[in-house]
């Protein structure tokens, strides 16, 4: 598992308590008082000032490894990974301590710098020839660096000496990660029924299941449960049943680990997330029961409450879901994801004013947070207050420099939508281009840009390219199919456009726009009677929705074709 450089504020306080203990043990050295000042700066959230103070201490005490370690942690928190590595290296050089070596190794791994990881581990192996943990890490790093043959050679050398079952398990995991199941199975089979390591039985179950041997898979996991009494294996058992679509057996197996505190929370959490994203399962009441159990078992874990709320929302209980998210915020008003979910719940309930209020409240607790600026802008767009929405989106962009490309792409895509609404076509096009450059899989940007180009009859080849890609990425979207049909229509390819619009209306029978497009395409194909039928459907939907936007235009089309007849 890769360890990311995300340190909580509480972790810093623990770190400095440890430092005080270590310095106090050698007669209150000169920088003990200075560390207390650093701690006060960190309590205030002034990481940069804390780092500056540590720089001053290390200048006075250049051999103090613990100071370099602290500087490494803070640099990691600030996103300065080069500074984090530099100080971690210095901490290790000054102390030659395995604790600091491990910290440096995790930094290398976080950046997937496998050559540096290998170099560090090879040096440590020389110093600690009997340290199996180092050998296991070395196997993993060689494999991660695509040096499987070297990893195999090292493994063969190691198993000639005294070793634990864990070494064999690590090599089996390496093979499984490389999708080399046969050699993994060979290693695991030797351990079957002998070892107390639960993962051996879980992996064997996975391999047997992959081979289509469900009975053998279940038997292997059940042997593991009997041998180790580890309740986590019931998750593996549930996975086998899920793969076979035996959902009753799956829920029966899941009940045991979800009721047990000894099974790690995150294992259950990840399993539940997978089920929530499975269309065959997401609406099942028993899934909600599992989420409720998780929340009841871990009442202080906010992620359990969030998951319960998300599932309620997926099942249409939006107000109840919002209540759950608000409860989370009463415990931690800096929980950005909970604010996001509250705002989206407000919008889904049609309560735009509430969404704006919650967005502003969230920003008070999380000022300049690009995510909250983005979602609050969506709330203002729903009012619609496009000027305020634009202001917030542009702020979100300004504060998103440290966000990943996917988030920045979403912001640019929304700016493209907004600039279009404000009739700022050049800015809209530029924003869409940037969104797609940052993330070529941003389907909303691909679709919307293609549609607006088609409406303006501009760069239709590009529009067709982007629209086709959005349909490849999300093939069951009625909206995306409608867009491609409209691009083809503007290109004069009416027969192909007809095929796509027919697919669109099969998926969505409540869109007046789609039925209007359907009628327009049929009309170009000289099928006026059929066109009138589709326009009439569009008209009925407009009247039912009490919408005046396209009413007159559709009525005119119907009258004109009737007159022609």
C-alpha positions as CSV (number, residue, x, y, z in Angstrom):
1,X,0.0,0.0,0.0
2,X,1.4,3.4,-1.0
3,X,1.5,5.9,1.9
4,X,0.6,9.4,0.9
5,X,2.1,12.5,2.5
6,X,-1.0,13.7,4.2
7,X,-0.4,14.5,7.9
8,X,-3.2,15.7,10.2
9,X,-2.8,18.7,12.4
10,X,-3.1,16.4,15.4
11,X,-0.1,14.4,14.1
12,X,2.1,17.4,14.3
13,X,1.3,17.9,18.0
14,X,2.1,14.2,18.7
15,X,5.3,14.7,16.8
16,X,6.4,17.6,18.9
17,X,5.5,15.8,22.2
18,X,7.8,13.0,21.0
19,X,10.5,15.6,20.3
20,X,10.2,17.1,23.8
21,X,10.6,13.7,25.4
22,X,13.7,12.9,23.3
23,X,15.3,16.2,24.0
24,X,14.4,16.2,27.7
25,X,16.3,12.9,28.1
26,X,19.6,14.6,27.5
27,X,19.3,17.4,30.0
28,X,17.1,20.0,28.3
29,X,19.3,20.9,25.4
30,X,19.4,24.3,23.9
31,X,16.6,24.0,21.4
32,X,13.9,22.6,23.8
33,X,12.4,26.0,24.4
34,X,12.6,26.9,20.7
35,X,10.6,23.8,19.9
36,X,7.9,24.9,22.1
37,X,7.7,28.1,20.1
38,X,7.5,26.0,16.9
39,X,4.7,24.0,18.4
40,X,2.7,27.2,19.2
41,X,3.1,28.3,15.5
42,X,1.8,24.9,14.3
43,X,-1.2,25.1,16.7
44,X,-2.1,28.4,15.0
45,X,-1.7,26.7,11.6
46,X,1.3,28.8,10.7
47,X,3.3,26.0,9.1
48,X,5.5,28.3,7.1
49,X,6.6,30.3,10.2
50,X,7.1,27.0,12.1
51,X,9.4,25.8,9.3
52,X,11.4,29.0,9.4
53,X,12.0,28.6,13.1
54,X,13.1,25.0,12.5
55,X,15.6,26.2,9.8
56,X,17.1,28.6,12.4
57,X,17.4,25.7,14.9
58,X,19.1,23.4,12.4
59,X,21.6,26.2,11.6
60,X,22.6,26.3,15.3
61,X,22.4,22.5,15.7
62,X,23.4,21.0,12.3
63,X,23.5,17.4,13.6
64,X,20.0,17.3,15.2
65,X,18.4,14.6,13.1
66,X,15.0,15.1,14.8
67,X,14.8,18.7,13.5
68,X,15.4,17.6,9.9
69,X,12.7,15.0,10.3
70,X,10.3,17.6,11.6
71,X,11.2,19.9,8.6
72,X,10.6,16.9,6.3
73,X,7.1,16.4,7.7
74,X,6.1,20.0,7.4
75,X,7.5,20.3,3.9
76,X,5.4,17.3,3.0
77,X,2.3,18.9,4.5
78,X,3.0,22.0,2.4
79,X,3.3,20.0,-0.8
80,X,7.1,20.6,-1.1
81,X,8.2,17.0,-1.8
82,X,11.7,18.0,-2.8
83,X,12.2,19.8,0.5
84,X,10.6,16.8,2.3
85,X,13.1,14.4,0.7
86,X,16.1,16.6,1.2
87,X,15.4,16.9,5.0
88,X,14.5,13.3,5.4
89,X,17.9,12.4,3.7
90,X,19.7,14.7,6.2
91,X,17.9,13.2,9.1
92,X,19.0,9.7,8.1
93,X,22.6,10.8,7.3
94,X,22.9,12.4,10.8
95,X,21.5,9.4,12.7
96,X,21.8,6.3,10.5
97,X,18.5,5.3,12.2
98,X,16.0,2.9,10.7
99,X,13.1,5.1,11.8
100,X,14.3,7.9,9.6
101,X,15.3,5.5,6.8
102,X,11.7,4.2,6.7
103,X,10.4,7.8,6.5
104,X,12.7,8.5,3.6
105,X,11.6,5.3,1.9
106,X,7.9,6.2,2.2
107,X,8.7,9.6,0.6
108,X,10.4,7.9,-2.3
109,X,7.5,5.5,-2.7
110,X,4.9,8.3,-2.6
111,X,6.6,9.7,-5.7
112,X,7.1,6.3,-7.3
113,X,10.9,6.9,-7.2
114,X,11.7,3.2,-7.2
115,X,15.4,3.5,-8.2
116,X,16.1,5.7,-5.1
117,X,14.1,3.3,-3.0
118,X,16.1,0.3,-4.2
119,X,19.4,2.2,-3.7
120,X,18.4,3.0,-0.1
121,X,17.2,-0.5,0.7
122,X,20.3,-2.2,-0.8
123,X,22.5,0.0,1.5
124,X,20.3,-0.9,4.5
125,X,20.5,-4.6,3.6
126,X,24.2,-4.5,3.9
127,X,23.9,-3.0,7.4
128,X,21.1,-5.3,8.5
129,X,21.6,-8.6,6.6
130,X,19.2,-10.5,8.8
131,X,16.3,-7.9,8.6
132,X,13.6,-9.7,6.7
133,X,11.4,-6.6,6.6
134,X,14.0,-4.9,4.4
135,X,14.2,-7.9,2.1
136,X,10.5,-7.9,1.6
137,X,10.5,-4.2,0.8
138,X,13.3,-4.8,-1.7
139,X,11.3,-7.5,-3.5
140,X,8.4,-5.1,-3.8
141,X,10.5,-2.2,-5.1
142,X,12.2,-4.3,-7.7
143,X,8.9,-5.6,-8.9
144,X,7.4,-2.0,-8.9
145,X,10.4,-0.9,-11.0
146,X,9.6,-3.6,-13.6
147,X,12.5,-5.8,-12.5
148,X,10.5,-8.9,-11.8
149,X,13.5,-11.2,-12.7
150,X,15.6,-9.5,-10.1
151,X,12.9,-9.8,-7.5
152,X,12.6,-13.5,-8.3
153,X,16.3,-14.0,-8.0
154,X,16.4,-12.2,-4.6
155,X,13.4,-14.3,-3.5
156,X,15.1,-17.5,-4.4
157,X,18.2,-16.5,-2.5
158,X,16.2,-15.6,0.6
159,X,14.1,-18.7,0.8
160,X,17.2,-20.8,1.1
161,X,17.7,-19.3,4.5
162,X,15.4,-19.2,7.5
163,X,12.3,-17.1,6.6
164,X,8.7,-16.5,7.6
165,X,5.5,-17.2,5.7
166,X,5.2,-13.5,5.1
167,X,8.1,-13.5,2.7
168,X,6.3,-16.1,0.6
169,X,3.1,-14.1,0.8
170,X,4.9,-11.0,-0.5
171,X,6.3,-12.8,-3.5
172,X,2.8,-14.2,-4.2
173,X,1.4,-10.7,-4.0
174,X,4.0,-9.5,-6.5
175,X,3.0,-12.2,-9.0
176,X,-0.7,-11.4,-8.5
177,X,-0.1,-7.7,-9.1
178,X,1.7,-8.7,-12.4
179,X,-1.3,-10.9,-13.2
180,X,1.0,-14.0,-13.0
181,X,-1.5,-16.2,-11.2
182,X,0.1,-19.6,-11.8
183,X,3.4,-18.9,-9.9
184,X,1.4,-17.1,-7.2
185,X,-0.9,-20.1,-6.8
186,X,2.1,-22.4,-6.5
187,X,3.5,-20.4,-3.6
188,X,0.1,-20.1,-1.9
189,X,-0.7,-23.7,-2.2
190,X,2.4,-24.7,-0.2
191,X,1.0,-22.5,2.6
192,X,-2.6,-23.7,2.4
193,X,-3.8,-25.3,5.7
194,X,-0.4,-24.6,7.4
195,X,-0.1,-20.8,7.8
196,X,-2.1,-18.5,10.1
197,X,-1.9,-15.6,7.6
198,X,-5.5,-14.9,6.5
199,X,-4.5,-13.3,3.2
200,X,-3.1,-16.6,1.9
201,X,-6.6,-18.1,1.9
202,X,-8.2,-14.9,0.5
203,X,-5.7,-14.9,-2.4
204,X,-6.3,-18.5,-3.1
205,X,-10.0,-17.9,-3.2
206,X,-9.5,-15.1,-5.7
207,X,-7.3,-17.3,-7.9
208,X,-9.7,-20.3,-7.9
209,X,-12.6,-17.9,-8.6
210,X,-10.6,-16.4,-11.5
211,X,-10.2,-19.9,-12.9
212,X,-13.9,-20.5,-12.7
213,X,-13.7,-22.8,-9.7
214,X,-16.1,-21.2,-7.4
215,X,-16.5,-24.3,-5.1
216,X,-12.7,-24.5,-4.7
217,X,-12.6,-20.7,-4.0
218,X,-15.2,-21.0,-1.3
219,X,-13.6,-24.1,0.2
220,X,-10.2,-22.3,0.4
221,X,-11.7,-19.3,2.2
222,X,-13.7,-21.5,4.6
223,X,-10.4,-23.3,5.4
224,X,-8.9,-20.0,6.2
225,X,-11.7,-19.0,8.5
226,X,-11.5,-22.3,10.3
227,X,-7.7,-22.1,10.6
228,X,-7.3,-18.4,11.5
229,X,-10.7,-17.4,12.9
230,X,-10.2,-14.1,11.0
231,X,-13.5,-12.5,10.3
232,X,-12.0,-10.4,7.4
233,X,-12.1,-13.5,5.3
234,X,-15.9,-13.2,5.2
235,X,-15.4,-10.2,2.9
236,X,-13.5,-12.4,0.5
237,X,-16.3,-15.0,0.7
238,X,-18.8,-12.3,0.0
239,X,-16.8,-11.2,-3.0
240,X,-17.0,-14.7,-4.5
241,X,-20.8,-14.8,-4.0
242,X,-21.1,-11.4,-5.5
243,X,-19.2,-12.5,-8.6
244,X,-21.6,-15.4,-8.9
245,X,-24.6,-13.0,-8.4
246,X,-25.6,-15.0,-5.3
247,X,-26.6,-11.8,-3.5
248,X,-28.5,-13.5,-0.6
249,X,-25.3,-15.5,0.2
250,X,-23.3,-12.3,-0.2
251,X,-25.3,-10.4,2.3
252,X,-25.3,-13.3,4.7
253,X,-21.5,-13.4,4.6
254,X,-21.2,-9.6,5.0
255,X,-23.3,-9.5,8.1
256,X,-20.5,-11.1,10.2
257,X,-17.6,-8.7,9.4
258,X,-19.8,-5.7,9.5
259,X,-20.8,-6.5,13.1
260,X,-17.2,-7.1,14.2
261,X,-14.9,-4.3,15.4
262,X,-11.9,-6.5,14.8
263,X,-12.4,-6.3,11.0
264,X,-10.7,-3.0,9.9
265,X,-13.1,-0.2,9.2
266,X,-11.6,0.7,5.9
267,X,-11.8,-2.8,4.5
268,X,-15.6,-2.7,5.1
269,X,-15.8,0.9,3.8
270,X,-14.1,0.1,0.5
271,X,-16.3,-3.0,0.0
272,X,-19.4,-0.9,0.6
273,X,-18.2,1.7,-1.9
274,X,-17.8,-1.0,-4.5
275,X,-21.4,-2.3,-3.9
276,X,-22.8,1.3,-4.1
277,X,-21.3,1.7,-7.6
278,X,-22.7,-1.6,-8.8
279,X,-26.0,-0.9,-10.7
280,X,-27.3,-4.4,-9.9
281,X,-27.0,-3.7,-6.1
282,X,-27.2,0.0,-5.4
283,X,-31.0,0.1,-4.9
284,X,-31.1,-2.9,-2.6
285,X,-32.5,-2.2,0.9
286,X,-30.0,-4.6,2.4
287,X,-27.2,-2.3,1.2
288,X,-28.6,0.5,3.3
289,X,-28.8,-1.9,6.3
290,X,-25.0,-2.5,5.9
291,X,-24.3,1.2,5.8
292,X,-26.5,1.8,8.9
293,X,-24.6,-1.0,10.7
294,X,-21.3,0.6,9.8
295,X,-22.4,3.9,11.1
296,X,-23.8,2.4,14.3
297,X,-20.6,0.3,14.9
298,X,-18.3,3.4,14.3
299,X,-20.4,6.3,15.6
300,X,-17.4,8.6,15.8
301,X,-16.1,7.9,12.3
302,X,-17.5,10.7,10.1
303,X,-16.8,8.8,6.8
304,X,-19.3,6.1,8.0
305,X,-22.0,8.7,8.4
306,X,-21.2,10.3,5.1
307,X,-21.5,6.9,3.4
308,X,-24.8,6.3,5.0
309,X,-26.0,9.7,3.8
310,X,-24.7,9.1,0.2
311,X,-26.6,5.8,0.0
312,X,-29.8,7.5,1.3
313,X,-29.4,10.1,-1.4
314,X,-28.8,7.4,-4.1
315,X,-32.1,5.7,-3.1
316,X,-34.1,9.0,-3.3
317,X,-34.2,9.9,0.4
318,X,-32.5,13.3,-0.3
319,X,-33.8,15.2,2.7
320,X,-32.8,12.4,5.1
321,X,-29.4,12.3,3.5
322,X,-29.0,16.0,3.9
323,X,-29.8,15.7,7.6
324,X,-27.0,13.1,7.9
325,X,-24.5,15.5,6.2
326,X,-25.5,18.4,8.4
327,X,-24.9,16.2,11.4
328,X,-21.4,15.5,10.2
329,X,-20.8,19.3,9.8
330,X,-22.0,19.9,13.3
331,X,-19.1,17.7,14.4
332,X,-16.6,19.1,11.9
333,X,-17.5,22.2,10.0
334,X,-14.2,21.9,8.1
335,X,-15.4,18.7,6.4
336,X,-15.4,19.9,2.8
337,X,-16.9,16.8,1.3
338,X,-19.9,17.1,3.7
339,X,-20.5,20.7,2.5
340,X,-20.3,19.6,-1.1
341,X,-23.0,16.9,-0.4
342,X,-25.2,19.3,1.4
343,X,-25.1,21.8,-1.5
344,X,-25.8,19.1,-4.0
345,X,-28.7,17.8,-1.9
346,X,-30.1,21.4,-1.7
347,X,-30.0,21.7,-5.5
348,X,-31.6,18.3,-6.0
349,X,-34.4,19.4,-3.7
350,X,-34.8,22.6,-5.8
351,X,-33.8,24.7,-2.8
352,X,-31.3,27.0,-4.5
353,X,-31.4,29.7,-1.7
354,X,-30.4,27.0,0.8
355,X,-27.6,25.8,-1.4
356,X,-26.2,29.3,-1.6
357,X,-26.5,29.8,2.1
358,X,-24.8,26.5,2.8
359,X,-22.1,27.3,0.3
360,X,-21.3,30.6,1.9
361,X,-21.3,29.0,5.4
362,X,-19.0,26.3,4.2
363,X,-16.6,29.0,2.8
364,X,-16.5,30.8,6.2
365,X,-15.1,27.6,7.7
366,X,-13.0,26.7,4.7
367,X,-12.0,30.1,3.1
368,X,-10.7,30.0,-0.5
369,X,-11.3,26.3,-0.8
370,X,-11.5,25.7,-4.5
371,X,-14.0,22.8,-4.2
372,X,-16.4,24.8,-2.2
373,X,-16.0,27.8,-4.4
374,X,-16.9,25.6,-7.3
375,X,-20.0,24.1,-5.8
376,X,-21.2,27.4,-4.4
377,X,-20.9,28.8,-7.9
378,X,-23.2,26.0,-9.2
379,X,-25.7,27.1,-6.6
380,X,-25.7,30.7,-7.8
381,X,-26.0,29.5,-11.4
382,X,-29.2,27.8,-10.4
383,X,-30.7,31.0,-9.1
384,X,-29.7,32.1,-11.9
385,X,-27.1,34.7,-10.9
386,X,-24.5,34.2,-13.6
387,X,-22.3,37.2,-12.6
388,X,-21.9,35.9,-9.0
389,X,-21.4,32.3,-10.3
390,X,-18.7,33.6,-12.6
391,X,-17.0,35.5,-9.8
392,X,-16.8,32.3,-7.6
393,X,-15.7,30.1,-10.5
394,X,-12.9,32.4,-11.4
395,X,-11.9,32.5,-7.7
396,X,-12.0,28.6,-7.6
397,X,-9.7,28.6,-10.6
398,X,-7.2,31.0,-8.9
399,X,-7.1,28.8,-5.8
400,X,-6.9,25.5,-7.6
401,X,-3.2,25.7,-8.5
402,X,-2.3,22.7,-6.2
403,X,-5.3,20.7,-7.3
404,X,-5.1,17.8,-9.8
405,X,-5.9,18.2,-13.4
406,X,-9.3,16.6,-13.1
407,X,-10.5,19.2,-10.6
408,X,-9.2,22.1,-12.7
409,X,-10.8,20.6,-15.8
410,X,-14.2,20.6,-14.0
411,X,-13.7,24.2,-13.1
412,X,-12.8,25.2,-16.7
413,X,-15.7,23.1,-18.0
414,X,-18.1,25.0,-15.8
415,X,-16.6,28.3,-16.9
416,X,-17.2,27.2,-20.5
417,X,-20.9,26.6,-19.6
418,X,-21.2,29.9,-17.8
419,X,-19.4,32.0,-20.4
420,X,-21.8,30.5,-23.0
421,X,-24.8,31.6,-20.9
422,X,-23.3,35.1,-20.7
423,X,-22.9,35.2,-24.6
424,X,-19.1,35.3,-24.2
425,X,-18.4,32.7,-26.9
426,X,-14.6,33.2,-27.4
427,X,-14.0,32.9,-23.6
428,X,-16.4,29.9,-23.5
429,X,-14.5,28.1,-26.3
430,X,-11.1,28.8,-24.7
431,X,-12.4,27.5,-21.3
432,X,-13.7,24.3,-22.9
433,X,-10.4,23.8,-24.8
434,X,-8.4,24.1,-21.5
435,X,-10.8,21.7,-19.8
436,X,-10.3,19.1,-22.4
437,X,-6.5,19.6,-22.5
438,X,-6.3,19.1,-18.8
439,X,-8.6,16.0,-18.8
440,X,-9.5,14.4,-22.2
441,X,-12.1,12.2,-20.4
442,X,-14.1,15.2,-19.1
443,X,-17.3,14.0,-20.8
444,X,-19.4,17.1,-19.8
445,X,-16.9,19.5,-21.4
446,X,-16.6,17.3,-24.5
447,X,-20.4,17.1,-24.9
448,X,-21.3,20.7,-24.1
449,X,-18.5,22.1,-26.2
450,X,-19.6,19.9,-29.1
451,X,-23.2,20.9,-28.8
452,X,-22.6,24.6,-28.6
453,X,-20.3,24.4,-31.7
454,X,-23.1,22.6,-33.5
455,X,-25.7,25.2,-32.5
456,X,-23.4,27.9,-33.9
457,X,-22.5,25.7,-37.0
458,X,-18.9,26.2,-36.2
459,X,-15.9,23.8,-36.4
460,X,-18.3,20.9,-37.0
461,X,-15.4,18.4,-37.5
462,X,-14.1,19.1,-34.0
463,X,-17.6,19.0,-32.6
464,X,-18.1,15.6,-34.2
465,X,-14.8,14.3,-32.8
466,X,-15.5,15.5,-29.2
467,X,-19.1,14.3,-29.3
468,X,-18.1,10.9,-30.6
469,X,-15.5,10.6,-27.8
470,X,-18.0,11.5,-25.1
471,X,-20.3,8.7,-26.4
472,X,-17.4,6.2,-26.3
473,X,-16.6,7.2,-22.7
474,X,-20.3,7.1,-21.6
475,X,-22.2,5.0,-24.1
476,X,-25.6,5.0,-22.4
477,X,-26.2,8.7,-22.1
478,X,-29.3,10.0,-23.9
479,X,-27.9,13.5,-23.8
480,X,-24.6,12.6,-25.4
481,X,-26.4,10.7,-28.2
482,X,-28.7,13.7,-28.8
483,X,-25.7,15.9,-29.1
484,X,-24.0,13.6,-31.7
485,X,-27.3,13.4,-33.6
486,X,-27.4,17.3,-33.7
487,X,-23.8,17.6,-34.8
488,X,-24.5,15.1,-37.7
489,X,-27.7,17.1,-38.5
490,X,-25.6,20.3,-38.9
491,X,-23.2,18.4,-41.1
492,X,-26.1,17.3,-43.3
493,X,-25.7,13.6,-42.5
494,X,-29.5,13.2,-41.7
495,X,-29.7,9.4,-42.0
496,X,-27.0,8.8,-39.4
497,X,-28.4,11.6,-37.3
498,X,-31.7,9.7,-37.3
499,X,-30.1,6.6,-35.9
500,X,-28.5,8.5,-33.0
501,X,-31.6,10.5,-32.1
502,X,-33.7,7.3,-32.1
503,X,-31.2,5.8,-29.6
504,X,-31.4,8.9,-27.5
505,X,-35.2,9.0,-27.2
506,X,-35.3,5.3,-26.3
507,X,-33.3,6.3,-23.2
508,X,-35.1,9.5,-22.4
509,X,-38.8,10.0,-23.2
510,X,-39.2,13.2,-21.1
511,X,-37.0,15.7,-23.1
512,X,-38.8,18.2,-25.2
513,X,-35.4,19.2,-26.9
514,X,-34.8,15.6,-28.0
515,X,-38.2,15.2,-29.5
516,X,-37.8,18.5,-31.2
517,X,-34.5,17.4,-32.7
518,X,-36.1,14.1,-33.7
519,X,-38.8,16.0,-35.6
520,X,-36.3,18.3,-37.3
521,X,-34.2,15.4,-38.5
522,X,-37.3,13.6,-39.9
523,X,-38.4,16.8,-41.6
524,X,-35.1,17.0,-43.4
525,X,-35.6,13.4,-44.6
526,X,-39.0,14.5,-46.1
527,X,-40.9,12.5,-43.5
528,X,-43.2,15.3,-42.4
529,X,-46.0,13.4,-40.9
530,X,-43.6,11.6,-38.6
531,X,-41.9,14.8,-37.8
532,X,-45.2,16.4,-36.7
533,X,-45.8,13.5,-34.3
534,X,-42.4,14.0,-32.7
535,X,-42.8,17.8,-32.5
536,X,-46.2,17.3,-30.9
537,X,-44.6,15.2,-28.2
538,X,-42.1,18.0,-27.6
539,X,-45.0,20.5,-27.4
540,X,-46.9,18.3,-24.9
541,X,-43.8,18.1,-22.7
542,X,-43.3,21.9,-22.8
543,X,-47.0,22.4,-21.9
544,X,-46.8,19.9,-19.1
545,X,-43.7,21.5,-17.7
546,X,-45.3,24.9,-18.0
547,X,-42.3,26.0,-20.1
548,X,-42.5,28.9,-22.5
549,X,-38.9,28.6,-23.8
550,X,-39.5,26.8,-27.1
551,X,-43.3,26.7,-27.2
552,X,-43.9,29.2,-30.0
553,X,-41.0,27.8,-32.1
554,X,-42.4,24.2,-31.9
555,X,-45.9,25.4,-32.7
556,X,-44.7,27.3,-35.7
557,X,-42.9,24.1,-37.0
558,X,-46.0,22.1,-36.7
559,X,-48.2,24.7,-38.4
560,X,-45.7,25.1,-41.3
561,X,-45.5,21.4,-42.0
562,X,-49.3,21.0,-41.8
563,X,-49.6,23.9,-44.3
564,X,-47.2,22.2,-46.6
565,X,-49.3,19.0,-46.4
